[in-house]
Amino acid sequence: MRIALDYDKTYTADPEMWDCFITLAKARGHSVEVVTMRRREWSEVIPEQLSERASRVEYTDRKAKKPHMEALGRPVDIWIDDMPQFILQDAWTGD
């Protein structure tokens, strides 16, 4: 399975628990990808220790997560997100 784990207010709510989850899921052959609406800018980059632990980190640049992952050819089986509306909806950027 490909599992998408949100970063802000999901992973950050209990990093130790999610680290255990990532380790167990990967040991069982699953992929745990951190999928965040953050931009890939120095001020928004996910900490390196999580980048190394997760199967992958994907930045959507404020775009809806599901279409972003599908466009990359990496559809997600399970989403874990504190704001599930952003799986299908872009974030309002004020631009």
C-alpha positions, 0 to 999 in steps of 0.5 A: 500500500501507498500511505500518504501522511500529512506533515503539519498538525498530523505528523507534528502532532505526535512525531514519536508515534508517527515514527513508530508507525512509519517504521512498522508500515515500511517493515511490512512492505508499505510505502509511507510518503509525507505529502504536504501542501508546503512549497519546496523552499528553504523556509518550508522544507520538511526536517531531514530526519523525517525525509530520511525516515519516510519513503518519500516527501512530496511538496504540492505547492499548495495544490490539491494532494490527490491530483498531484500524486496521480499526475506523478503516477503514484496514486495513494491507497490511504490518506492520513490528514488533519484537513482532508478537504485539501486532498481534493482542494487547492489551498487559497494562497491569496494571490 
